[in-house]
């Protein structure tokens, strides 16, 4: 391990730390940022293919020109895939770089016809929608995989009792399986938001030109099919004005997701703390100190929390950029590309890291159960039982239990003697206290909670089935979309071959 270890810490770890986690935690400290438009190169090549195929089918460019253009785009695509092409800053953006490459390699008779019937405005909008669709689908898959992994673990722990908390204080008995299902239910809402954002993005702006259409007889339906868009974004002005909106829509879904992942991270920090000892994070996902050799820090969780805040900032900026702008193209919206790409770069690995963390957790079920028998955690269950069986108001029973808690101190659970005394002071029969032994057993407490969504093992198992079905239902349309995208890409790449 010593030969592989680049960091100064980790000598006390049983195995080398996860490399992806190291990079995730280090962030931009040691990683350069690519040119924004380099990320758009594959999409600009695809957009050019689709547009030029359409021009040919409409009789606007001859077959020889199309063949030359497609050959040039293939050469460029090959260079890009091999990492042998860089954008020339002197050519300003990806669109001019691509056109210039085709012109230089295939001649002006080919390259000079590529810009017929369009503007860089609708090219940019189209490239960004293809990019947004791809990163949205990638994020969807990562979140789905995290949720599915959590459900697998939830099945193992439907009966693993543990304390639940409010205000960071012991509250009521629950299970680790129920806790995991809570995460998945929230992640399913994130998947709904991501799917909705993708559906709004997946509309074709190509053909809007500068915002006001073109006199060339283009076929926008054909480019819609060639680019695997769901439909045409019809109004040419709105296609351009809404450029910030698509980025903000995905950023909102991403920000909401990061909030959920931040809550999960805080839970892991609290539950894995040595002084609670309910969970243990695998050495794969801890980091250390340059001065304290014993340290095993959950840096990934702190980094996720900070990245959630970054996402909020990016979203706020995206919402503000076009506010008050005149309808039409404004250069302000160029910044929306950077904001969204920065958000994706900062956040895309978070669900992947968390999946690894949860899959590697050691669950201290013994300690969890022990804590379910302390701190008077069954107080509300006893109060409910008294109200239900003795025809007393809940509030009266609440005060009875509050008194019993006080009388039981310094014990950490309600004693029979204390409850009997509390009942006697309120002129209630004391013998009913003898019937409450089962309410000191956390497993039996949970069996009393049989309503839908409760932490009882039976209801948790039913919820796991529901959540599994929901994951499948949410995923099916996007699997179809991914298949359509692959087919459309191949159709463009193989056109005329």
N, C-alpha and C positions, 0 to 999 in steps of 0.2 A: 504493500500500500504506500510506503514511503516514497518510492520512485514515482508513483503516479500523482501523489498529492502535491498540488501547486500552492494551496493555501497554507498558512502557518499553523492553523488549528486542525484538530481532528485526530491527534495521536491517540486519544482515548476511545475512539469509535471502533466498533467491531468490524466495520467494512467501510469502503470509500463512500463518500456522500454522492447523492444523485447529481449528475453533471447538469441536467436541465434545471434542477433546483438552484444550483450554484449560480448559473447564468441568470435565472429569474430574479434571484435576490440581488445580484450585482448590478443588473439593469444597464443603464447607459454609462455607468462608470467605466466599463471596459468594452462596450460594443458601439461601433460606429453606426450612423444612420445612413441608409441608402438615399439616393435622389428619389423624390416622390414620384416623378414620372417614370423612373425605371420600373417601379411596381406596376405601372400601367402598360408597359411594352407589350405583354402578351394580349392584352385586351385591345390595344390599338391595332395590332396586327389582325386580330379577328374582325374588328369593326371595319377595317379597310377591305378585307376579303369580302365580307358580306355586302358592303356598299358597292364594290366594283362588280361583283357578280350580278347584283341588281341592275347596275348601269348597263351591263352587257345584255341582260335579258330584256331590258327596255329599249334596246337598239341605240343606246347613247354612246357606247364605245365599241370598236370592232373586236372580233375574236382575237386577233393577233395582239392587240394592246392588253386585253384581259390576260392572256397567257403570259405575257411578259411581266405584268404586274404580279400575278400569282407566283410566278417563278422567283421574282425579287423578294416577295414576302416570305416565301419558303426559305430562301437563303438567309434572310434576316432572322427568322424564327430559329433556324439551326444554330446560328451564331449566338443568339440570346440564350438558348438552352445549354450551350457549352460554356457560357460565361465569357464569351469572346467579343461582346459588343457593349460599348458604353455610349451613353448619350453625349453629344457634343453641345456644351453649354452655349456655344455661339449660335446654334440653331434654335435656341429659345425654349423648345418644349418637345414632347414626345412626338407630336403630330408632324411637325416639320422635319424632325430627325428621320422618321419613317419614310415620309415622302421623298426626302433628299436621298436616302439610301437606295430606294427603288429607282429614282431618276439617275443616280450615278452608276448603278449596276445594269439597268435595263434601258436607259436612254429617256430623253424627254418625251418621246412619243408615247411612252407608257406612263412614266411618273407624272408627267404634266397633265394627264387626264384624271388622276385620282381624286381631285378636289371638286369635280363637277357636282353641282347640286347640294353642296353642304358647306358648313363653316366650322372653324375650330370650336365654336360654341356648342354645336350639337355633337361634335366628335368628343369633346371633353365630357359632356353630360352622359354620352353613351358609354365611354370608357369607365367612368366612375360608377355607373349603374352596374356594369358587368363586374367591376371590382367589389362593389358593395354586396352584390348578390353572392359572390364567391366567399367573401369573409363572413357574411351572415350565415351561409350554409355551413362553413367550417366551424363557426362558433356554436351553431345549433348542434352539430354532431358532437362537439366536446361536452356541451352541457347535457345532452341526451346520454352520453356514455357515463358521465358522472352520476346522473340520476339512476341509471340502470345498475351501476355498481353499488350505490347506496341501498337500493332495494334488495339486492342479493345479500348484503350484510344485515339488513333489517330483518330478513327472514330468520337469521340465526339468533337474533336477540329479542324476539317477541316476548320472552318471559324473563329477560334480564332486568330485574328491577333496579331502579336508581332514583336518587332524589331529583325532583324538579325544582327550579329556582324562580323566585321573583325578587327583584332588587338585589340580585346576587346572593340572596339568603335562601336557606332551605324552605321549601314551600309544601309540596305534596309529592306523593310517590308516582313515578312514571316508569317507563322502560327505555332502554337504549334503542330498541327497535322502533318505538313510537317516536322518539326524538329524530331518528334518521328519516322516518316517513314525513315528518314536518319539513325537513330540508327538501325532500323530493316534491312535495306539494308546491312549495315556493318555486322550485326549478321548473315545474310544469308551466307555471304562469310565465316564467321567463321564456320558455320555449314558445308559448303562444305569442308573446310580444315579438320575438325574433321572427316567427313565421309571418306575422302580420306585417312587420317591417319589410321582409323580403317580398311579400306580395305587392306592396306599394312601390318598391324599387323596380320590380320586374315588369316594367312597361317601357316600350321603345320610344326614345326621344329623337332617334336618328331621322333626319328629314326636316327637322325644325329649322335647319340652317342657322342664320344669325338670330332668329327668333320669329321671323316673319315669312317663312316658307321660301320656295324657290320656283322659278319659271320652268325648270326642267321637269319633264313628266316622270317623276320617280315613283317607285312602288314601295310604300312604307310597310305594307303587309308582308312583302317578301323578306325584307330585312328583319322584320319581327320574327319570322320563322327561322331565318338563318342564324339569328342570335339567341334563339330559345326564349324570347320574351313572351309573356303571357298575352299581351295585347299592345296596341299602339297607344302611346300617350298623345292624344289627338291634337289638342290646341298647341300650335307651335310656339306661341309666346309663353304659355305656362310651362312648357318643357324646359325653357331656359331660366325662367324666374324661379322655378322650384328647385334649383340645383342645391341650395343649402338644406332644403326640407328633407330630402332623402338621407343625407348624411346625419341630420339631427334625429330622424326617426330611428335609425339604427343605433345612434349614440344613446338615445333614451333607453332602448332595450338593453344595451350594454351597461349603462349606468345602474339600472334596476338590478340586473344580474350581479354586478359587482357589489351592490349593497347586500344581497343575499350571501354572496361568497365572503363578504366581510364579517357578517354575523357568524357564519360557520367558523371562520378563522378565530374570532374572539372566543367562541365556545371551546375550540381546541386548545387555545392558550390557557383558559381557565380550568378546564377539566383535566389537562395534562400537567398542570403545575405540580411539582413534587409535594406540595403541602396538601393537595387534594388527592392526587394519585389515582384518579379514576381511569385515566387513559395514559398510554405511553406512546409517544411518536417514535417511529422507527428511525434508526441512525441515518437512513437514506435522506431524510428530510430535515435534519437539524443542522445548524451551523454553530461555530464556536467563537471563542474570544482569542484575541492576540496576546492577552495577558493572563487570563484565568483558564488554566488547562482543563478544569473540570466541566466547563460550561457546555450545555447542549440547548441551544436557543431555537425557538420556533420562528426564525426570521421570515419564513415564507408567509406566515400569518400576518406579521406586521407589514410586510411589503404589500400583501393583498389589500389590507386596510388603507394604505397610502394610495394605492392605485385606484381604489374606489373614489377617493377624493379627487384624484387627477381626472377621472372620467367625468365627474360632476362639473369640473371646470371646463373641460372640452365641450360638454353639452351646453353649458351656459353661453360659451362663446359662439357656438353654432347657432343657437337660438337668436343671438343678437346681431349677427353679421348682416342679414338682409333686411332687418327692421328699418322701415322708412326708405328703402331703396326704390327708385323709379322702376316700373315694369320694363323689362328688357335686360340685356346683359350688363352687369357691372363687375368691374375687376375685383371688387370686394370678395366675391364668392370664390376666388382662387384660393383663399385661405381655408375654405371649408375642407378642401382636400387634405391639407396638412393636419388640421385638427382631428379629422376622422382617422387618418392613418396613424397619428400619434396615439389615439385612444386604442386602436386595434393592437398596435405594437406593445403597448403597456399592459393590456388586459387579456390578450388571446390565450396566453399560457395558464392563466389562473385556474380555470376548471380542470385542466390536465394535471397541474401540480396537486390540486386538492384531491383528485381521484387517487393519485398515488399515495398521498398521505393517509386517506381513509382506508385504503386497501391494506396498508402496512401497520395500522394501529393495533396495539395490544390493549384489550379491554379487561380491566380489573373487576370482573363481575362480583368477586367476593367482597371487595371494598365497597362497591356500589350497594350491595345488599346490606352490609353493616351500617352504612350511613342512612339507610331507610328505616333504621330502628333507633335513631337518635334525633335530637333537636325537635322533638314533639311533632314530627312530620305527619303523623296520623291524626292530628287534632281535628281537622275539618271533617274527616271521615267519621270520627266518633260523634261530633256534633250533628252531622247529617243523620247518623243512626238513631240518636236520641230523638231528634225531631220527627223522624219517620215512624218510630215504634212507640213513642210515648205521647203522641199527640201534643207536642210542645211547639211553640214557634221557634223558627231557626235562630232568631236573634237571642232568645232566652238561652238556647243551647250553646250559642256562641259564647255568651258570658259565663255559662257554667264551665265550659272548657278553658276559657281564659283563666278562671279561678283555679281550676285543676292544674293547669300548667304552672301557675305560680306556687301552688302548694307542693308540687312534685319536685321542685328545685331543691337540692342540686342535681337530682337525677335528670337524665336527658330524654326520658320518655315518661308519659303519664302513668302514674302508679294507681293501682286499684284503690289504695287507701286515700289518695288525694282526691280521686273522683268521687268516692263515697262521701268524703267530707264536704266537697262542693255541693253535692246533691242534698245532703242533710241541711246545710246552711240555707238552701233554697226551699226546704220543706218538700223534697221529692223523695220517693222510695230509694233507699240506698242499695237494695239488692240487685237492681238492674246493672250496677257496675260489674257484677260478677259475670255477666253475659258477654263481656266485651273482649275476651281473650283473643278471638279471631281477628279483631281489628288491630292487633299488634303484629299481625303477619302481613307483610307487604304484598305477598302473592294473593292472599285472600281479599285484601283491600281492593286490588285491581279487578278481581272477578266480580265485584259489586258494580263496576262501571261498564255497563253493557250497551250503552247508547252508541250510535254510529260515530266513528272517529275518536273514540276514547282509547286510553292506553291498555285496555284489557288485551291479553294475548289473542283472543278470538276476534275482536274488532280490528286489531292491528293487522292480523292476517288477511282479513277481508279488505282492509284499506290497501295493503300491498297488491292484492289482485286488481283493485280498481286503478291504482297508480300505474301498474304494468300495462293495463289496457289503454290507459290515457297516453302513455308514452308511445305505444304502437300507433294509436290514432293520430297523434300529432306528427309522427315521423313519416307516415305513409305518403302524404302529398309531396313532401320534400324529397323523398326517395325518387318519386316520379319526375320531379323537376330536375334532379341531378342526372337522371337517365336521359332526359330531353336535352340537357346541356351537352352531355357527351355526344349524343347523336348529331346535334347541330354543329358542334365543332368538327366532327369527322366529315360531315356533309360539306362544310366549307373547305376543309383541308383537301378533300379528295375531289373537289369539283373539277370536272373536265379531265380527270385522270383516266 
